[in-house]
Amino acid sequence: MVFYNTRVHSDFDKIRIGLLNWEKVILTEEFVINYIRDIQNICDNLDTIFYHANTVYPVHKLYGSKVYTYKRNRQTTWYIIYNLDRHGNVFINKIMSNYQTK
């Protein structure tokens, strides 16, 4: 089962606002909704994947011990940071992009 920290809902809101206000490209509301839905679908299925990678970046370790890397395109990678319990339940704590990862 997958559980979301309340912080993740704020992350999705920030992603939505950031994409809608992006000055390089004008994106439609429909595109942004589908973009976020793609990330949510990945999150919802993390409990079914075989391998769970450990976090590497110090900023990621602040939010969890596991990370799923979603390469959206050549420039943008999303990191879904989470913890696992002994039953295989996933607790998603943070979603951040490569632009936020140092």
Helices and strands as residue ranges (DSSP letters): E 2-4, H 6-20, H 29-44, G 46-48, E 53-54, H 58-61, E 66-71, E 77-84, E 90-97
